[in-house]
């Protein structure tokens, strides 16, 4: 059993069994999948957390991403960085989980209660201005459409270059650049509205 830390979340662990194939190594070369998990678990969890905004859902997304990667390791192109392949899977999982949660909330909440839903971007008055700004930015990023949110998360939170983001998402660098430009415009408007 491999334990995946949650990147600082109290008590959160990802757990799933890793069956051992006959040869032991399941990633090309001398690296095992367990090594890959250890190296990339925090980054995948962080990307999922920034997309979903919920530590439990992010753990689920990272767990599912590693399980999908394990099952489809044969489709991995060893000429490309495994980090990009894993991030793409994690981003897709986070978006899928986020969409499912949105549908579930829409089904469960009566229309009359919609006005009573608290603002997730609100912070306590006792927190510092810096904390409020960070929370406001994270909330604004979380409200971006999926198309823009994933490029922002990969570019600014995971610190990938535009070319790396393009490789992860399977888009051209110019498309990623345009999406980043549009995302920054949307974020600027959202943050001005919040007074951040």
Residue pairs with C-beta under 8 A, 6 or more apart in sequence:
1 15
1 16
1 17
1 18
2 15
2 16
2 17
2 18
2 34
2 37
3 13
3 14
3 15
4 13
4 14
4 15
4 37
4 41
4 45
4 62
4 63
4 66
5 12
5 13
5 14
5 41
5 42
6 12
6 13
6 14
6 45
6 55
6 58
6 59
7 41
7 42
7 45
7 46
7 49
9 55
9 59
12 55
12 56
12 59
13 59
14 41
14 45
14 59
14 62
14 63
14 66
15 63
16 63
16 66
16 67
18 33
18 34
18 70
24 32
25 31
25 32
26 32
26 33
26 70
26 73
27 33
27 35
27 36
27 73
27 76
27 82
28 76
28 78
29 78
33 69
33 70
33 73
36 69
36 82
36 86
37 66
40 82
40 83
40 86
41 62
41 66
43 83
43 87
43 158
44 61
44 62
44 65
44 66
44 86
44 87
44 90
45 58
45 59
45 62
46 157
46 158
47 87
47 90
47 91
47 94
47 153
47 154
47 157
47 158
48 57
48 58
48 59
48 61
48 62
48 65
48 90
48 91
48 93
48 94
48 97
49 55
49 58
50 138
50 141
50 142
50 153
50 157
51 58
51 61
51 91
51 94
51 95
51 98
51 142
51 149
51 150
51 153
52 58
52 61
52 94
52 97
52 98
52 101
52 142
53 120
53 138
53 139
53 142
54 101
57 94
57 97
57 98
57 101
58 94
60 97
61 90
61 93
61 94
61 97
62 90
62 93
64 93
64 97
65 86
65 89
65 90
65 92
65 93
66 86
68 89
68 93
69 76
69 85
69 86
69 89
76 82
76 85
77 85
80 167
81 167
84 164
84 167
84 168
87 154
87 158
87 160
87 168
88 168
88 169
88 170
91 150
91 153
91 154
91 168
91 169
95 146
95 150
98 146
99 146
109 117
120 139
120 142
121 135
121 136
121 139
121 140
121 194
123 131
123 132
123 135
123 136
127 135
132 196
133 196
136 191
136 194
136 196
137 187
137 191
137 196
139 194
140 187
140 190
140 191
140 194
140 196
141 149
141 152
141 153
141 187
142 149
143 190
144 152
144 183
144 186
144 187
147 179
148 179
148 180
148 182
148 183
148 186
149 183
150 169
151 165
151 169
151 176
151 179
151 180
151 183
152 180
152 183
152 187
154 160
154 164
154 165
154 168
154 169
155 162
155 165
155 176
155 180
160 168
162 173
162 176
162 177
162 180
163 173
165 171
165 176
166 172
166 173
166 175
166 176
169 176
171 179
